[in-house]
Amino acid sequence: MGKIYESIDEKLRDWLSAQRVFFVATAPLSREGHVNCSPKDGESFRIIDERTAAYLDLTGSGVETIAHVKENERIVLMFCAFAGAPKIVRLHGRGEVIEPWNCDFERLKSIFPSRAGIRSIIRVHLMRISDSCGFGVPLYEFRGHRTQLEEWAEHKGDESLAKYRLKCNSQSIDQLDGIGLV
């Protein structure tokens, strides 16, 4: 039987921080819109406090999470134990897109490792923290991090990344607003 947590305690914080990958799911309000689920590198995740988490949002081909969060704030982060004891943790909450011109951006960015291609930080105000057994999750061995995304972003450089975001990240596949322009 799963457990509901009032907040993220030290034991749960340690478990979440040890996971190598997590998944982010969002959806637009429209029934015709596309639900999105994206894998994320566990190193890009941080616990801010017992009811707040955040992760780095890196430049990529789509902008669904940002568009959905801007439209309706609904988001869930899911962590699965791929090694060790079976466990799944879901962090349901209200998301907030922190873009580079936001007054909180630099402060939040400082708690993460330096990365090329950061386009925003997604802060999640947690409304429900729960776990479940994870008995059906297979065991996997972590072999290392992929380097292609960061190498691509470093090669492009800041100016080319800004142009790429304008072209490819200003709207979602459902034509919702994505990355803002300043």
Order of alpha helices (4+ residues) and beta strands (2+ residues): beta-alpha-beta-beta-beta-beta-alpha-beta-beta-alpha-beta-alpha
